[in-house]
Amino acid sequence: MISLKNNKPRQRWTKSQEINGVSTSVTVEEVENGFIIRASKYGSDSTKKNSEYINEEKTYISKINPLKDKTPDEDKDDFTLGNIDATISSILGGLSV
């Protein structure tokens, strides 16, 4: 029988950035047997004339947390999603964020 009692609090990591009107974010939520990773990208590139609006979201399940080295206390303005893109791509076999 599966116990529904949760002995430890769930943890969540979120990182996001906006560049030229395009917002990109990664959210990682801890679950019983791994992590749920949600990656999204939306907006319109303000540097390109007639840029199409982007609205993409992908959700993955992973045994590895790509944001494991980050905590809410470490959120800083110098964070870039490019570092996480490579990590997620290696874990999940590709991500277009």
N, C-alpha and C positions, 0 to 999 in steps of 0.2 A: 504494500500500500504506500502511496506517495503522501508524504507529510506536506501540508500547506502552510505550516508554521515557518515564518521567516526569521531566522536567528540573527541576521546581520542586515544593516541598512543597505539599500541599493546605492550605488555610486553612479554619477553621471559626469562626463567631461564634454565640454563644448568649446569649439574654436571657430571663429569666423573672421572674415575680412571683407572689405568692399574696395574695389579698385575700378575707377572710371565708370561707376554706376552698376557694376556687376558684383553682386554679393555671393560669397562662397562660404559654406559652413559645413562642419563635421561635428556630429553629436554621437557620443559613445555611451551606451547605457549597459551597466552590468546586470546580467540575469543569472539564473541558477547554474547554467552550464556553459557560460561564455559571455559574449558581448553582442549587442545589437548596434550596428553602425549605420547611421543615416547621413548621407552626403547630399547637399543641395547646392544648386547654382541658379541664380535668377537675376534678371535685370537686363538692361540694354547698354551696350558699350557706348559711352558718351564721346569717345574719341573717333568713332566711325560714323559717317553720314549714313542715314537710313539703316542703322543697325537693327537687326531683328531682336525681339524680346526673347530672352532665354528663360526657360522654366523647367529645370531638370531636378529630379530627386531619385536617389537610389538607396535601397535598404539592404544591408547584408547581415549575416550572422557569422561570427568569428570566434575562435578560441583565444585569439590574441587581441589585446587592446592597443590600437595604434597610437593612442594618446596616453599610454601608461606612465610616461615620464612627466606629464602635466597634471597639476592640481589647480583648483579654482584660485588658490593663493598665488599661483605662478602666472596667471593671465597677464600679459603685457602687450603693449602696443607694437612691439617689434616682432610679434608672432607672424609667421607666414604659413599658409596652407601648403605651399610647395613642398615643404619637408614631409608633411603628412601624406600628400598625394603619393609620393614614392613608397612610403611605408604601407599604405593601404593597397596600392597596386601590387606590391610584392606579396602581401597577405592574401588578397582576394583575386588576384589574377587580372587586375586592370580596373581603373576607375577614371572616368572622365569628369573630374571636378575642376 
